[in-house]
């Protein structure tokens, strides 16, 4: 149940970051809500193992965390947990540089 939800979240995240639209639709809010409920029932330590842990996801997740302004805690909660599993993967820092500097 978790992997299809995360696939939808990953697709939404990449699309939102690419278009610089950080708004959360009600459908995506419901998906984040279901995932948060699953984490509350099973425990986040069990569910977090199923999160995608590719280095290429680090930049979109951090950008969404910087720009998200949501009334509920669910979206930042899920994104921080996702980021916590990504940073455990050993990688070279040059692999995540998109070349977009904010000078």
C-alpha positions in Angstrom: 0.0 0.0 0.0 2.8 2.4 0.7 4.8 2.1 -2.5 2.0 3.3 -4.8 1.3 6.3 -2.5 5.0 7.2 -2.6 5.1 6.9 -6.4 2.3 9.4 -6.6 4.0 11.7 -4.1 7.3 11.5 -5.9 5.6 12.3 -9.3 3.8 15.3 -7.7 7.0 16.5 -6.0 9.1 16.4 -9.1 6.4 18.2 -11.2 5.8 20.8 -8.5 9.5 21.6 -8.1 10.0 21.7 -11.8 7.1 24.1 -12.3 7.9 26.1 -9.1 4.3 25.6 -7.9 4.3 24.5 -4.3 0.6 24.4 -3.7 -1.0 21.3 -2.3 -4.2 20.0 -4.0 -6.9 18.3 -1.9 -6.1 15.0 -3.6 -2.4 15.2 -2.7 -3.4 16.3 0.8 -5.5 13.1 1.1 -2.6 11.0 -0.1 -0.2 12.5 2.5 -3.0 12.0 5.1 -3.3 8.3 4.2 0.5 7.8 4.3 0.6 9.6 7.7 -2.2 7.4 9.0 -0.3 4.3 7.9 2.8 5.6 9.7 0.8 6.2 12.9 -0.6 2.6 12.8 2.5 0.7 11.7 5.1 3.0 13.1 7.3 5.4 11.1 10.4 3.2 11.4 8.7 0.4 9.6 7.2 2.5 6.8 10.3 4.7 6.2 12.1 1.6 5.0 9.8 1.6 2.0 10.5 5.2 1.0 12.6 5.8 -2.2 16.1 6.5 -1.2 17.7 7.8 -4.4 20.1 10.6 -4.2 18.3 12.4 -7.1 15.3 12.9 -4.7 17.3 14.9 -2.2 17.2 18.2 -4.1 13.4 18.2 -4.8 12.6 17.2 -1.3 14.7 19.9 0.3 13.3 22.5 -2.1 9.8 21.5 -1.3 10.6 21.7 2.4 12.0 25.2 2.0 9.0 26.5 0.1 6.1 24.6 1.7 3.7 26.7 3.7 1.1 24.3 4.8 -1.4 24.7 7.7 -1.0 21.0 8.6 2.1 19.2 9.8 1.6 16.2 7.5 3.5 17.3 4.4 6.6 18.6 6.2 6.5 15.5 8.5 6.5 13.1 5.5 9.2 15.1 3.7 11.5 15.3 6.7 11.2 11.5 7.2 11.9 11.0 3.5 14.9 13.3 3.7 16.1 11.4 6.8 16.3 8.1 4.8 17.9 9.8 1.8 20.8 11.2 3.8 21.7 7.7 5.1 22.8 6.7 1.6 26.5 7.5 1.0 27.0 9.8 -2.0 29.3 12.4 -3.5 27.9 15.9 -3.0 28.6 16.8 -6.6 26.0 14.4 -7.7 23.1 16.5 -6.3 24.2 19.9 -7.7 21.6 20.9 -10.2 23.7 23.9 -11.2 21.0 26.4 -10.1 22.6 28.7 -7.6 20.7 31.3 -5.7 23.2 34.1 -5.6 
